[in-house]
Amino acid sequence: MVLQRELEKIELFDADQSERQRRRARIEIDRARAAAEEAARQARIKAQQAAEEAARQARQREAEDAARRARIEAEPAPIPEAQPLDITPPGARP
């Protein structure tokens, strides 16, 4: 009878040990999954921020180009260099 109880204790201990190992493995799997989900979330945020920054830079370049074109169009056309007026009297001209 004593041996039977000892055997039951050993079986219960082994079952508890197996259950603890199973729970520990499950906790580790859950932690790994959570870490992977967080890494994926961070990657999505980073990609979104990069896309937003690229769009912002493109808008800024376009605005600068538009301003440059507007300045060029607003500038008066350069006056061609004209010959100086000859104000010498007609008789003194060669």
VMD Tcl script that builds the backbone (N, CA, C; Angstrom):
set m [mol new atoms 282]
animate dup $m
set s [atomselect $m all]
$s set {name element resname resid chain x y z} {
  {N N MET 1 A 0.808 -1.187 0.000}
  {CA C MET 1 A 0.000 0.000 0.000}
  {C C MET 1 A 0.859 1.262 0.000}
  {N N VAL 2 A 1.907 1.228 0.759}
  {CA C VAL 2 A 2.821 2.370 0.828}
  {C C VAL 2 A 3.471 2.579 -0.533}
  {N N LEU 3 A 3.838 1.500 -1.155}
  {CA C LEU 3 A 4.458 1.605 -2.477}
  {C C LEU 3 A 3.467 2.191 -3.487}
  {N N GLN 4 A 2.201 1.807 -3.350}
  {CA C GLN 4 A 1.170 2.330 -4.255}
  {C C GLN 4 A 1.054 3.847 -4.102}
  {N N ARG 5 A 1.061 4.338 -2.872}
  {CA C ARG 5 A 0.976 5.779 -2.641}
  {C C ARG 5 A 2.211 6.494 -3.156}
  {N N GLU 6 A 3.349 5.895 -2.954}
  {CA C GLU 6 A 4.587 6.493 -3.466}
  {C C GLU 6 A 4.564 6.560 -4.988}
  {N N LEU 7 A 4.080 5.510 -5.608}
  {CA C LEU 7 A 3.967 5.479 -7.060}
  {C C LEU 7 A 2.997 6.562 -7.539}
  {N N GLU 8 A 1.887 6.733 -6.847}
  {CA C GLU 8 A 0.926 7.778 -7.204}
  {C C GLU 8 A 1.554 9.170 -7.046}
  {N N LYS 9 A 2.336 9.363 -5.973}
  {CA C LYS 9 A 3.014 10.638 -5.761}
  {C C LYS 9 A 3.981 10.928 -6.911}
  {N N ILE 10 A 4.712 9.918 -7.298}
  {CA C ILE 10 A 5.674 10.071 -8.396}
  {C C ILE 10 A 4.937 10.397 -9.691}
  {N N GLU 11 A 3.832 9.696 -9.940}
  {CA C GLU 11 A 3.057 9.955 -11.160}
  {C C GLU 11 A 2.485 11.368 -11.143}
  {N N LEU 12 A 1.970 11.796 -9.984}
  {CA C LEU 12 A 1.456 13.164 -9.873}
  {C C LEU 12 A 2.568 14.195 -10.081}
  {N N PHE 13 A 3.728 13.919 -9.499}
  {CA C PHE 13 A 4.855 14.830 -9.671}
  {C C PHE 13 A 5.249 14.913 -11.137}
  {N N ASP 14 A 5.329 13.766 -11.810}
  {CA C ASP 14 A 5.677 13.747 -13.238}
  {C C ASP 14 A 4.615 14.488 -14.063}
  {N N ALA 15 A 3.347 14.284 -13.717}
  {CA C ALA 15 A 2.276 14.961 -14.440}
  {C C ALA 15 A 2.365 16.475 -14.217}
  {N N ASP 16 A 2.617 16.869 -12.979}
  {CA C ASP 16 A 2.776 18.298 -12.685}
  {C C ASP 16 A 3.972 18.875 -13.437}
  {N N GLN 17 A 5.041 18.134 -13.456}
  {CA C GLN 17 A 6.251 18.581 -14.163}
  {C C GLN 17 A 5.942 18.758 -15.656}
  {N N SER 18 A 5.258 17.809 -16.229}
  {CA C SER 18 A 4.899 17.893 -17.646}
  {C C SER 18 A 3.976 19.085 -17.902}
  {N N GLU 19 A 3.033 19.283 -17.015}
  {CA C GLU 19 A 2.109 20.412 -17.162}
  {C C GLU 19 A 2.862 21.738 -17.044}
  {N N ARG 20 A 3.784 21.833 -16.097}
  {CA C ARG 20 A 4.598 23.055 -15.959}
  {C C ARG 20 A 5.418 23.313 -17.216}
  {N N GLN 21 A 6.007 22.264 -17.767}
  {CA C GLN 21 A 6.788 22.416 -18.997}
  {C C GLN 21 A 5.892 22.856 -20.152}
  {N N ARG 22 A 4.711 22.262 -20.250}
  {CA C ARG 22 A 3.775 22.639 -21.307}
  {C C ARG 22 A 3.373 24.106 -21.162}
  {N N ARG 23 A 3.065 24.521 -19.937}
  {CA C ARG 23 A 2.696 25.927 -19.700}
  {C C ARG 23 A 3.850 26.866 -20.021}
  {N N ARG 24 A 5.063 26.491 -19.603}
  {CA C ARG 24 A 6.242 27.314 -19.880}
  {C C ARG 24 A 6.455 27.463 -21.382}
  {N N ALA 25 A 6.288 26.351 -22.107}
  {CA C ALA 25 A 6.440 26.395 -23.563}
  {C C ALA 25 A 5.374 27.297 -24.177}
  {N N ARG 26 A 4.165 27.210 -23.679}
  {CA C ARG 26 A 3.075 28.042 -24.197}
  {C C ARG 26 A 3.355 29.519 -23.926}
  {N N ILE 27 A 3.856 29.823 -22.733}
  {CA C ILE 27 A 4.187 31.207 -22.392}
  {C C ILE 27 A 5.282 31.731 -23.314}
  {N N GLU 28 A 6.282 30.908 -23.568}
  {CA C GLU 28 A 7.371 31.321 -24.466}
  {C C GLU 28 A 6.860 31.559 -25.887}
  {N N ILE 29 A 5.951 30.693 -26.342}
  {CA C ILE 29 A 5.371 30.866 -27.678}
  {C C ILE 29 A 4.585 32.177 -27.723}
  {N N ASP 30 A 3.796 32.441 -26.671}
  {CA C ASP 30 A 3.022 33.677 -26.628}
  {C C ASP 30 A 3.938 34.904 -26.614}
  {N N ARG 31 A 5.031 34.828 -25.865}
  {CA C ARG 31 A 5.989 35.941 -25.823}
  {C C ARG 31 A 6.619 36.162 -27.198}
  {N N ALA 32 A 7.010 35.065 -27.842}
  {CA C ALA 32 A 7.618 35.176 -29.170}
  {C C ALA 32 A 6.629 35.764 -30.169}
  {N N ARG 33 A 5.387 35.331 -30.099}
  {CA C ARG 33 A 4.350 35.859 -30.995}
  {C C ARG 33 A 4.147 37.355 -30.746}
  {N N ALA 34 A 4.075 37.745 -29.477}
  {CA C ALA 34 A 3.887 39.160 -29.141}
  {C C ALA 34 A 5.072 39.991 -29.628}
  {N N ALA 35 A 6.278 39.456 -29.477}
  {CA C ALA 35 A 7.462 40.176 -29.944}
  {C C ALA 35 A 7.442 40.318 -31.468}
  {N N ALA 36 A 7.041 39.269 -32.157}
  {CA C ALA 36 A 6.962 39.326 -33.622}
  {C C ALA 36 A 5.896 40.314 -34.070}
  {N N GLU 37 A 4.764 40.317 -33.390}
  {CA C GLU 37 A 3.701 41.270 -33.735}
  {C C GLU 37 A 4.159 42.703 -33.493}
  {N N GLU 38 A 4.867 42.937 -32.410}
  {CA C GLU 38 A 5.376 44.281 -32.110}
  {C C GLU 38 A 6.412 44.704 -33.147}
  {N N ALA 39 A 7.282 43.771 -33.534}
  {CA C ALA 39 A 8.278 44.099 -34.559}
  {C C ALA 39 A 7.595 44.431 -35.883}
  {N N ALA 40 A 6.567 43.692 -36.228}
  {CA C ALA 40 A 5.827 43.964 -37.464}
  {C C ALA 40 A 5.124 45.316 -37.373}
  {N N ARG 41 A 4.565 45.617 -36.225}
  {CA C ARG 41 A 3.889 46.909 -36.033}
  {C C ARG 41 A 4.885 48.056 -36.175}
  {N N GLN 42 A 6.051 47.889 -35.546}
  {CA C GLN 42 A 7.088 48.920 -35.641}
  {C C GLN 42 A 7.552 49.093 -37.090}
  {N N ALA 43 A 7.679 47.983 -37.811}
  {CA C ALA 43 A 8.099 48.052 -39.218}
  {C C ALA 43 A 7.049 48.786 -40.051}
  {N N ARG 44 A 5.764 48.521 -39.782}
  {CA C ARG 44 A 4.697 49.225 -40.509}
  {C C ARG 44 A 4.735 50.717 -40.217}
  {N N ILE 45 A 4.936 51.069 -38.959}
  {CA C ILE 45 A 5.005 52.484 -38.577}
  {C C ILE 45 A 6.179 53.153 -39.274}
  {N N LYS 46 A 7.328 52.471 -39.267}
  {CA C LYS 46 A 8.521 53.029 -39.902}
  {C C LYS 46 A 8.302 53.215 -41.401}
  {N N ALA 47 A 7.692 52.233 -42.048}
  {CA C ALA 47 A 7.428 52.327 -43.485}
  {C C ALA 47 A 6.455 53.461 -43.773}
  {N N GLN 48 A 5.436 53.607 -42.935}
  {CA C GLN 48 A 4.470 54.684 -43.122}
  {C C GLN 48 A 5.145 56.035 -42.942}
  {N N GLN 49 A 6.004 56.149 -41.929}
  {CA C GLN 49 A 6.705 57.410 -41.710}
  {C C GLN 49 A 7.625 57.727 -42.883}
  {N N ALA 50 A 8.299 56.712 -43.416}
  {CA C ALA 50 A 9.185 56.926 -44.563}
  {C C ALA 50 A 8.384 57.378 -45.780}
  {N N ALA 51 A 7.229 56.780 -45.991}
  {CA C ALA 51 A 6.384 57.169 -47.127}
  {C C ALA 51 A 5.878 58.593 -46.950}
  {N N GLU 52 A 5.475 58.934 -45.734}
  {CA C GLU 52 A 5.009 60.295 -45.478}
  {C C GLU 52 A 6.123 61.305 -45.686}
  {N N GLU 53 A 7.338 60.971 -45.247}
  {CA C GLU 53 A 8.480 61.872 -45.429}
  {C C GLU 53 A 8.813 62.029 -46.904}
  {N N ALA 54 A 8.764 60.950 -47.656}
  {CA C ALA 54 A 9.027 61.025 -49.096}
  {C C ALA 54 A 7.977 61.891 -49.784}
  {N N ALA 55 A 6.724 61.743 -49.395}
  {CA C ALA 55 A 5.655 62.558 -49.976}
  {C C ALA 55 A 5.848 64.026 -49.602}
  {N N ARG 56 A 6.233 64.278 -48.360}
  {CA C ARG 56 A 6.469 65.657 -47.918}
  {C C ARG 56 A 7.601 66.286 -48.724}
  {N N GLN 57 A 8.682 65.539 -48.916}
  {CA C GLN 57 A 9.807 66.058 -49.694}
  {C C GLN 57 A 9.409 66.303 -51.142}
  {N N ALA 58 A 8.605 65.419 -51.702}
  {CA C ALA 58 A 8.146 65.606 -53.085}
  {C C ALA 58 A 7.282 66.864 -53.191}
  {N N ARG 59 A 6.390 67.062 -52.215}
  {CA C ARG 59 A 5.561 68.277 -52.226}
  {C C ARG 59 A 6.427 69.526 -52.085}
  {N N GLN 60 A 7.442 69.440 -51.226}
  {CA C GLN 60 A 8.327 70.586 -51.022}
  {C C GLN 60 A 9.102 70.893 -52.312}
  {N N ARG 61 A 9.625 69.857 -52.975}
  {CA C ARG 61 A 10.341 70.064 -54.236}
  {C C ARG 61 A 9.419 70.680 -55.282}
  {N N GLU 62 A 8.193 70.176 -55.355}
  {CA C GLU 62 A 7.232 70.709 -56.323}
  {C C GLU 62 A 6.924 72.170 -56.027}
  {N N ALA 63 A 6.765 72.516 -54.749}
  {CA C ALA 63 A 6.497 73.906 -54.379}
  {C C ALA 63 A 7.688 74.789 -54.728}
  {N N GLU 64 A 8.897 74.305 -54.483}
  {CA C GLU 64 A 10.091 75.079 -54.826}
  {C C GLU 64 A 10.198 75.270 -56.334}
  {N N ASP 65 A 9.906 74.217 -57.094}
  {CA C ASP 65 A 9.945 74.321 -58.554}
  {C C ASP 65 A 8.900 75.309 -59.054}
  {N N ALA 66 A 7.698 75.258 -58.480}
  {CA C ALA 66 A 6.638 76.181 -58.881}
  {C C ALA 66 A 7.040 77.620 -58.555}
  {N N ALA 67 A 7.634 77.836 -57.392}
  {CA C ALA 67 A 8.069 79.178 -57.009}
  {C C ALA 67 A 9.167 79.665 -57.954}
  {N N ARG 68 A 10.085 78.777 -58.295}
  {CA C ARG 68 A 11.173 79.131 -59.217}
  {C C ARG 68 A 10.591 79.512 -60.579}
  {N N ARG 69 A 9.636 78.717 -61.088}
  {CA C ARG 69 A 9.004 79.028 -62.378}
  {C C ARG 69 A 8.262 80.351 -62.313}
  {N N ALA 70 A 7.590 80.605 -61.194}
  {CA C ALA 70 A 6.856 81.861 -61.044}
  {C C ALA 70 A 7.813 83.044 -61.027}
  {N N ARG 71 A 8.962 82.905 -60.355}
  {CA C ARG 71 A 9.950 83.991 -60.335}
  {C C ARG 71 A 10.487 84.257 -61.730}
  {N N ILE 72 A 10.779 83.185 -62.456}
  {CA C ILE 72 A 11.319 83.337 -63.811}
  {C C ILE 72 A 10.288 84.013 -64.711}
  {N N GLU 73 A 9.033 83.600 -64.592}
  {CA C GLU 73 A 7.983 84.196 -65.422}
  {C C GLU 73 A 7.702 85.638 -65.026}
  {N N ALA 74 A 7.904 85.996 -63.756}
  {CA C ALA 74 A 7.626 87.346 -63.283}
  {C C ALA 74 A 8.749 88.318 -63.619}
  {N N GLU 75 A 9.943 87.810 -63.867}
  {CA C GLU 75 A 11.065 88.700 -64.188}
  {C C GLU 75 A 10.831 89.322 -65.554}
  {N N PRO 76 A 11.147 90.639 -65.693}
  {CA C PRO 76 A 11.005 91.245 -67.014}
  {C C PRO 76 A 12.043 90.653 -67.969}
  {N N ALA 77 A 11.682 90.649 -69.219}
  {CA C ALA 77 A 12.607 90.118 -70.220}
  {C C ALA 77 A 13.830 91.011 -70.265}
  {N N PRO 78 A 14.991 90.435 -70.411}
  {CA C PRO 78 A 16.199 91.271 -70.457}
  {C C PRO 78 A 16.171 92.166 -71.708}
  {N N ILE 79 A 16.578 93.388 -71.517}
  {CA C ILE 79 A 16.618 94.349 -72.620}
  {C C ILE 79 A 17.909 94.108 -73.402}
  {N N PRO 80 A 17.783 93.915 -74.715}
  {CA C PRO 80 A 19.014 93.696 -75.478}
  {C C PRO 80 A 19.853 94.981 -75.474}
  {N N GLU 81 A 21.134 94.766 -75.506}
  {CA C GLU 81 A 22.022 95.928 -75.495}
  {C C GLU 81 A 21.850 96.690 -76.799}
  {N N ALA 82 A 21.505 97.950 -76.661}
  {CA C ALA 82 A 21.288 98.785 -77.839}
  {C C ALA 82 A 22.561 99.585 -78.126}
  {N N GLN 83 A 22.689 99.979 -79.379}
  {CA C GLN 83 A 23.807 100.837 -79.750}
  {C C GLN 83 A 23.598 102.198 -79.096}
  {N N PRO 84 A 24.638 102.818 -78.610}
  {CA C PRO 84 A 24.465 104.148 -78.032}
  {C C PRO 84 A 24.033 105.135 -79.120}
  {N N LEU 85 A 23.217 106.053 -78.706}
  {CA C LEU 85 A 22.733 107.051 -79.654}
  {C C LEU 85 A 23.880 107.950 -80.104}
  {N N ASP 86 A 23.903 108.221 -81.427}
  {CA C ASP 86 A 24.941 109.120 -81.969}
  {C C ASP 86 A 24.353 110.522 -81.983}
  {N N ILE 87 A 24.879 111.359 -81.073}
  {CA C ILE 87 A 24.343 112.715 -80.952}
  {C C ILE 87 A 25.281 113.765 -81.551}
  {N N THR 88 A 26.187 113.319 -82.382}
  {CA C THR 88 A 27.086 114.304 -83.009}
  {C C THR 88 A 26.313 115.000 -84.125}
  {N N PRO 89 A 26.614 116.276 -84.385}
  {CA C PRO 89 A 25.906 116.973 -85.452}
  {C C PRO 89 A 26.162 116.307 -86.792}
  {N N PRO 90 A 25.193 116.384 -87.703}
  {CA C PRO 90 A 25.308 115.675 -88.974}
  {C C PRO 90 A 26.551 116.048 -89.759}
  {N N GLY 91 A 26.997 117.217 -89.661}
  {CA C GLY 91 A 28.178 117.613 -90.434}
  {C C GLY 91 A 29.458 117.039 -89.870}
  {N N ALA 92 A 29.477 116.656 -88.634}
  {CA C ALA 92 A 30.686 116.154 -88.020}
  {C C ALA 92 A 30.804 114.649 -88.122}
  {N N ARG 93 A 29.821 114.027 -88.725}
  {CA C ARG 93 A 29.865 112.562 -88.831}
  {C C ARG 93 A 30.734 112.174 -90.002}
  {N N PRO 94 A 31.447 111.132 -89.925}
  {CA C PRO 94 A 32.282 110.710 -91.064}
  {C C PRO 94 A 31.523 110.073 -92.179}
}
mol reanalyze $m
mol bondsrecalc $m
mol representation Tube
mol addrep $m
